[in-house]
Amino acid sequence: MSKSKVSFKNIFGQLLKYTNMMKGWQNRWFVLDPRTGMLEYFMSESERKQRPRASLHLAGAIVVPSEEDSYTFSVNAANENSFKLRATDAKERQYWINRLRVVAQAHTQVLAESNPPLFRDHSQLSSSNLSTTSAVSVSPHNPGPSQKMLSCNLTVLDAFSGVRDYLRRVECEHQRLVHDIESLPTSGPTTNCTDTEILIMKATSQATLLCLEQCLAILHYQQQQPTKPIKANSTGSSPLFGYSSSKKSTDFKRISDFPRMRSESAVSVLSDKTLSDVGTQNWSETNEQSSSVPSLDDESEYVPIVEESLSAIAQETGNEEYKGRTLKLLSQLKLGTELTKVNLPVFCCEPRSLLQVIADAFRQPNLLLKMSRESDVEHRMAMVVQWYLGCIRACQLEMTAARKPFNPVHGEIFKCIWNIKDEATGEILLFRFVAEQVSHNPPVSAFHFECPQQRISISGNLSIKAKFMGMYVGVTLGGDMILELPAHNQSQDQETEKYEMTFPMLYLRSFLSEPWLEFGGKININCSESKLSAGIVFQTKPFYGGKPHQVTAEIKGQSGNTTARISGDWTSGVMELCWVNGQSESIDLQTEGDLLEKKIRRISDQADEESYKLWYPVRRNLISGDFQSAAEHKKIIEERYREKERKRHGQGMPYRATYFELNNDLWIRKN
């Protein structure tokens, strides 16, 4: 990689990237585009013309060299995503760090200049009678320099002056540090200026000073901009969460507007003896339990799940006592706390496991049959995008806002099936699903969905990280998913087409008033066999105005040109598909009638580690409203799991998954 002056030319090269899935370093091909401010990576250089595996926007990003060695560094984006990278030597690391910082600084400055300021006067939110002693709101018409100064009271100006003084002192101390380091000998048995720790300290000091200066510049620029007064809303407006609860906000789709979660009841498949026995049985001493886990092939043992009311939970979420407990819990959390590592109280839990939530995304297999028979590759890719959005919507329809599913324990399993009639042939087809918690730290859930008769399969891994961000909770859905369909290209020696796809971000908003969920970020769908790709952008609701749940998608052909676009509100169920030749059609995601109810085995026949049997005591008490008993049963299950893990580690026994095995970066179903 040649060293050149910073320009608008792309910078590319090979770096090692740390992957949580493999818990190790993997070679990846990175491309830095200074024009767009994007840092992207590919599996190899030969895949550069395809969609990147992942990307970070560097506006507001921080590039930090590692303190552990002189090769590693991390790129932390403003949306909480990050890359942990390693160069071949210290010189190459510094080369990448310098260029990443220049691009990040340029795009951060553009971001500060193009975005309007946030409101600054808190009294405007609490009172409709603004006194003259408050900060004066500037009229948006002809705002002169004197009017801009009026929008900043003396307290704010004094604060900026004080911060500048502190930064000058910090800069002087940094210069002294640099001078002292450069005064050290270049070699010898004592500490010298080329020691790794010394260089890391020097670089960290410089990066910290630069970051503080950029933050002050952004704050100063925002403070100087004229703002419109924010009127108090007597109808319960919530500007902090970007929406109003007044009747004018009828375009806003909240969770409460969706059908309630269809909770899976096992009343119809339980005997009285089973009810008393569930939750008291012990797991086997090791995870070598293949003989005790029944085969997925025996569908005669599966029975439909019956709906059960969640009225107790719905009422609990809306009352003031629940809000008070939630507020007390949030007051104990620090900004940026990773909630997946926090043992949250049982009243925060949804009465089912995360593995069951994953299964809900695959409740519309009819569309899979249609796309597997579509011979046109571009139309098939459009159907894949439609199916993906339908999966997200089917999963959201089952979610209970402001509540999280149970964290699966290590080795937990969930299995279910669907039986559907093929409209084309009249044949009864079997679709089966299995998920297993294959890793606890980091938490990784592996899942597999298939129809053996039609050679359709889906394999994927899901790793969840939830962070408390003050006004919202951000959930990172890491991992990949691969959809395999029968190939239609007879000219090539290929049996299946593989569609690789990623997952969006999930955000929980306004959890203290009217909780609602939205997805955000960009996901990529790539098919190496057909050379087609698609990008889906889930747009989050702007801070002021705008519509929620908007999606735009582009389908690119073999030449890389856009062949079709999809746009609309994905929660409404209807979106528009426009082809470049001018044709357009509506995509119907109103699939409630097509969402098939899954079937599970009778609980008395399930193994102890299966989700339904494992969590049944907790779930039963949550639904009935007995939160104290639910907490006690949940504690028993978690302590039993910890004891089993301690015993396994003490015996030096590695964990062996029941249904999955690790293949490169992906946990796949065992043959």
N, C-alpha and C positions, 0 to 999 in steps of 0.2 A: 504494500500500500504506500504509494508515493506521498510525500509530505509537500503540501502546497498551501498557498495563501487561501484564507477563508473567502469563498465566493458562493455563487448560487449553484455551483456544480454539486451533484450528489456525492456523498462520501460513503464508501462501502468497504466491507472487509469481514473477515471471519473472527468471531469472538466465542468464548465459552459462556453459556447461559446456565444458571442454576435452575433446575426444575424441581419443584416440590414432589411431583409424582415419582420421579426416580431418586429423589434425595441425592442428586449428584449433578455433575457438569456435563453438558451436551454441546457439541459444536453446532453453531447456527450462523447463518449469513445475514449480516445486518446492513441496512441501508438508511442513511441519514439524508433527508431531503430538506435543505435550508429554506426553500421557497414555501413549503407547506408546514414546516416545523414538525414533521412526523419522523419518528424513529421506528422502523419496521424490521422484522426479521423473518427469514425463511428457513426451511429445513436445510437447504443447500443452495449453492450458487445457481445450479441448473433450474431451480424453481422460481427464479426471480420474476419471470413473466406471469406467474400465477398470483393468486391473492396471498398476502402475507399471513403468516400464522397468528401474529398479534402485532399491535402497534401502540405507541405512546405519543401523545401530543405534548410538545415540550414547553408550551406556554405555561408559565408558573412552575415549571419543573425544577428540581434541585438535583444536581449531580454531586455525589459524595464519594470520595476515595475511601477505601476500607482502611481501618486501623490495624487489621490483622496481618496484611502483607502489602507488597508494592505492585500487585497485579490486579487485584479485585477492586471494583467500584460498583455503585448502584445508581440508577436513574429513577427518581421518585416523581411521578407526575402529580398534577394538581387534583386528579380524580381518585387518588389513593392507590392507583396501580403502580407497579414498580418492576424494573428489570435488575437482577443481580448478575453482573457480568465480570468476566476475567479476561485480561489481555495476556499476550505471550511474555511481555516484559514490562518494566516500569516506563520505558520510553513510549511504547505503544499505548499504554494506559493514559499517560499524560496527553498524548496526541488526541485520543478520543474525548477525554475530559474537556480539553480546551475548546474543541469544536462544538461539542454538545452544549457547553455553557454559553458560547457566543450565540448559537441559534436560540437557546432558551431565553437569553436576555433580550434578543431582538423581538421575539414573539410575545414575551411578557410585556414589553413596552407598547407594542401594538395593541395588545389586549387592554391595557390600562387606558389608552387613548380612545378606544372605540366603544367601551362599555360605559353606560350611564352610571352615575353614583348611586349608592344605596341611601335610604333615608338616614338622617343623622339626628334629628330632634325627637327624642323619645316622648316628649310631652305632647307631640302631635298625635301620638297613638293612643294616649290615655285621656285626652280632654279635647272637647270641641271648642272651648273658649281659650284661645291662645292669648296670653298677656304680652305686653310689649317687652317684658324682661326676658322672654324666651328668645331663642335664636330666630332671627327674622327670616321668613320664607321669601325668596326672591321671585318676582314675577317672571314668567318665562318669556315675556315680550321685551325685546331690546335690553338684555341684561348687560349693563356696563360694568367696568372694573369696580366702581364704588359699590354697586349692588352685590357683586360677588363677595366683596369683603364683608358685607353685612350678614351674609349667610354663615359666617364663621364668628362665633363669639370669642371673647377674650380668652376664655379658658382653653379653647381648642388651639388658638394661636400660641399661647404660652406653652402648651404641651408640645407643639411642633418645634418651638425654639429650644425647649429643654432636650428633646430627642436629638436635635442636630448637635447640640453641645456634647451630649454623650457619645455620639458617633465620631465626633472629632477626637475626643479622648481615646476612644477605642482604636481609631486609625493611627494615632500616635503610638499607642502601645503595640500595635501590629508592626509598625515600622521599626520600633526598638527590637522586637522579637526577630524580625528579618535580619537586622543589623547584627544582633548577637549570634544568630545562626551562621551567617556568612563569615563571622570572625573566628569561628571554630576551625581547627586544623582539618585539612582534607583527608588525612590518613593518620594512622597510629593506633596504639592500643586503647587510648581514651576515646571519649565521645567525639565524633567528628561530624562535619556538616553533611556528609552523604549517608549517614545512618538512616535506615528505613523509618524508625520512629520519629526522627527529627524532621524528615521530609513530609511525613504524614501530618505532623503538628503544624508545619508551615502552610501546607495546602489547606488544611481544615480552617485555620485562622483566616486565610484569604477568602475562602468560600463563604464563611460565616459573615465576614464584613460585607462582601458583595451582596449577599442575600438581604442583610439589614438595610443597606442603601436602596436596594430595589423596592423593598416593602415601604420605606418612607416615601420614595418618589411616587409610588402608586397612591398611597394615602393622601399625599399632598395634592396630586392631580385631581383625585376624586373630590376632595374638599373644596376645590376652587370652582367646580362646575355648578351652575344654577340648577336648583331642583324645584319641582312643583310641590306645593303644600299637600300633605297627606291628611285627609279629613278623617276624623273619627267616625267609625261606622256603628251606629246604634243597633244595627241588626245582627251584630255578632261577626263582623268581618275579622279575618285573621290574616293580616298582611305578612306576618312572619312566616306563614306557611304557604303564601302565594295563592290563596283562594278566599272567597267569601261564602259564608253560609246563608246569605240572603237569597231571595227568590230570583235575583238577576243571574245567579250562577247556575242556571238550569243546564247549561252545556257541560257542566262538570260531572263526570261519572265517578261516583264514590263506591266504595265497597258495599255500603249498605243498600245500594240500588241493585246489586246483583243478587241472584238466587242464593239462599243460604247453602252452606256446605252440606253435601249429602254424606252424612256421617255413616260409616259402615257399622251396622249393628250385627252382633253375633247371637242375638237372642234366639233366632230361629234355628241355630245350629249347635246350641249348647244344652247339655243336660244339667240337672241340679247338682249332680256330683262334680261335673266339670267346673261349674262356677265356684265351688268351694275349694277345688284343687288348684285352680290357676293362680300363679304368683307364689306358690309355696314350694314348687319343685326346684331342684338344683340343676345347674348346667353340668354337663359332663366335664371331667377333669381336664381333658385336652380338647383341642379343636379338630381332632381327627374323628369326625362323626359322619362320614359319608354313608355308613351303613344305617344310621338312625335318621337320615334325611331322605324322605321318600322321593321317588323319581318324579320329574315334571310331566312325564308322558301319560300318567294315569289320570285322565280327566274325569273319570267316573266318581272320584272322591271329592270333586269340587261342587260347591253349592253357591247359589246367588247370595249376595249381601243385601240385607234389608235396611232401608233407611231408618234413621232414628232422630228424634228431635234434639236440637241443641239450644232449646229455649233458655235453659239455665245459664249457659255460657253467654248467650246473646244479652240477657238481662244483666249479667255480671259485668260485661264490658261497658254497658251504658250507665251504670250507677255511679254515684259520687264516691262511694267507698273504694271502688276499683280504681278510679282516677286518683284518689288520694294515695293508695298503695303504690300505684305506678309512679306518681310524682316523687314519693319518698325513695323509691328504687333508683330513679334517674338522678336524684340529687347525690347519690353515692357513687355514680359513675363519672369517670374522668373523660374528657374529650378524646376521642380516638380509641377508647377501650374496645378490645375485640370481644364481642359478646359470645362467640363460640367457645371461648375459654372461661366464661363465667357461668356458674351454676345458678341460673335464674330461678326464682320462686315458681311453684307449680301453677299459680294463677296466671302466669304469662304464657302457659303452654297450650297448644292446640291438641286435642285428644287423639293424636295419631303420630306415627313415626315419619321421619323424613322419607324413608323408603316407600311408604305408602303415597306420599305426595308426588314422588317421581312417577309412580305407576299411573296417576291420574292424567298425566300428559299424553298417554297412549290410548285414550279411550275412543278414538275415531279411526279404526283400521280400514274403514271403507275407502277412504281417499288413498290409502297405500295401495289397495288393489287396483284402483283406477290408474294411478301414475305408473304402476309396474307394467301396464298394458299399453301405455302411450308410446307410440313409435317415434314421434318427433321430439328431438332432444331439447329444443328450446321450450316447447310446451310442457315437457316433463319437468324441466327446471322450474318453470313457473308454478307447477303443481307442488313441487317440493317446498317452495317458499310459502305457498298457501297452507300446506300441511304444517310447516314449522310454526306459522302464526296461529294456526288452529290449536296446536299443542300448547303454546303459551297461554292462549285464551282458556282452553279447557282446564289448565292447571290453576289459572287465576280464579276461575269460577268456583273452585273448591277451597280456596284459601280463606282463612278467617283473619281479618286485619288485626293488627296489634298483638297477634299471638304467633308464637313460633312452634313448629312441630318438635317432638321429642328428638334429641340427639341420638342417633342409633349407637348402640354399644358395639364394641369390636366383635365381629362375627355374627351380628344380627342379620337375619334373612327375611325377605318378604317375597312370596310367590302368589301369582294369580293367573287366571286365564280368561279369555273371551271366546265365545262361540258365535259366529256370524254366518249368515247365508249369503253365498256368492250370487249376486243378482245375474251375472252373466251365465253361470253354469248350473245354478241351483244347488251346488255342493255346500255342505256345512264345513266351514273352515275353522281351524283351531289356531288362535293366537295366544301365546303364553309369555309371561313376564317373570323375571327373577332379578332381585337386587340383593346385594350383600355389602355390608360395611367391611371393607377390606383393609382399612387403615384407620387408626384412631388419632395419631399425631404425625402428620396433618390428617384431618378427617377426610376420607375418600370413600365415596359410595360408588360401587360398580353396578351396572345394570345391563340386562340383555332382554331384547324383545324380538320375537320371531314368529313367522308362519312357515313351518317346514314345507307345507304343500305347495306354496307359491314362491319359495326361495327368497323370502323377504326377511331381513334381519336388521336390528339396530343394536349397536354396542356403544357404551359410553361410560365415562367417569365423571363424577361431580364432586367438586371440593368447594365447600362453602366457608366464607369468612364474612362475618357481620361486625360492623364497627358503629359505635355510638358517636354521632357527629353533632350532638346538641339538639338541633331542630329536626333531625331526621336520623334514620338508621340506614346505612348503606350496606348492601349485601352483595359481595362479589361471588358470582357463580363461575368458578374456574373449572377447567376440564374441556373435554372434546366429546363429540358424538359422531358416529359413522353410520350412515344409512346405506344398506346394500339392496339393490334391486336387480332383477334379471336384465342382462344386457340385450339390446335390440340390434346392435351393429354386427351384422353377419360377416362383414369384410375383415374384421379383426378377430384374433383368437382370444376372446374374452367372454367369460361366463356371467360376470356381474359388473354393475356400475356402482362405485362407491362415492357417496356424497359426504364430505367431511364438513362439520359445522361446529361453531362455538356457542357460548351462552351470553346473554346480556346481563347488565347490572340490574339489581332490584332495589327499590327504595321504599321505605315505609315513612309516610309523611303524616304529620298532624296527629301523633298518637295520643295526645291529651284531649282532643276535641272530637273530631270525626275522622278516624283513621282511614287512610286509603293507600293503595299500592300503585306504583308505576314502574315500568321497566325503562332502562336507558342504555345508551351506548350502541356500538356497532358490532354486528356479528357477520361472519363470512361463511359462505357455503361454496365449496370447491369440488368439482368432479374432474379428476385427472383423465378418465377414460373419454369423456365427451369434450374435454377442454373448455367447459363452460364454468362460469362462476356467478355468484350473486352476493350482493352486500345489502344487509337490512339495517337501517338506522332507526332505533327507538328514541324518539325525541322527548326529552323531559320537559315538563311544563315550565315556561319562563317564570322568573321571579315576579314580574308584573305582566298581567294580561296573557294572551295566548291561550291555546287549547291544549288539554292534556291528551296523552295516549296517541299521539300522532306518529305514524310510521311511513318511511319512504324506503323503497327497495329498488335496486337496479340489477338487471340480469344482463350479463355480458357474454357475447358470443365467442366463437373460437378465435376471431381476430382481435378480441379485446374491446370491440365497440359495443355500446349499449344497444340491446335489442328490445328491451321492454322495461317499463317502470310500473311500480305498484305503490299506491299511496292511499292514505285514509286513516280513520280511527279504528284501530284493531279491536277495541273493546265493543264497538257498535255492531260488529259482525258483518259489515258490508264494506268492501274496499274496491278500488278501481284499478284495473289492469290495462295499461296502454302500450301497444306495440309501436315500433318506429314507423311502420307502414301506414299508421293512422287508425288502425282498428283498435277498438276498446271494448272492454267487457267488465261486468261486475263480478267480484269474487265474494261468495257468500260464506261467511264464517259463523253464521247462525246455526250452530251444530248441536244445540242442546238435545234435539231429538235423536241425533246420531251418536251421542255420548253413551256408550254402552256401559252397563254396570258390570263390574268385574266379579269373578267367582273365586272363592277361596276354599281350602279344605276345611273340614270340620275342626274346630279348635281341639277337640279330644284326640284328633289324629295328627295334630301339628307337633313338630319338634319344639323343645323348650326355647330355642333361640329364634323362633319365627316371630315376627313383629306382632301379629295379632294376639298370639298367646302370651308373649312376653309382657306387653303393655296393657293387657286387658284390665287388670285391677285398677290401674291408674285411670284409664279411659272411662271405666264404669263410674268411678267416683267423681270425675270431672263433669260428666254429663249430668249426674244427679245433683251436682252442686256441693258435694262434700269435699271441699278443698283440703281439709286437714288430713282425711284418710288418703286422699290422692297423693299428698306430699309424703306421707309415711310409706306407702307402697313404692313410690318413685325412689325414695332413699334406699329401700331394701334392694331394689333391682340394681341400682348403681353400685352399692357396696358389694353386692354379690359379684358383679362384673370386675370391680377393682381387685377383690380377693383372688379371683381366677387369674387375672393378669399378673398379679404379684407372684402367684405360685408358678405360672408358666415361665416368667422371667427368672425366678429362683432356680428352676430346673434347667435353664438354658435352652428351652425348646422354642424354635422359631414358629411364627404363626403361619399356618397353611390354610388358605381360603378353601371353602367347600366347593364353590361353583366357578371360581375365576382363577386365572393365572396371569402373571405380568408378562407382557410381550412388548418390548421397547418401552414406550411411554404410556401404554394403554393396558388396563386390565381387561382381558377378554374372556369369554366363556370357555371353559374347558371342553375339549372334544369328548 
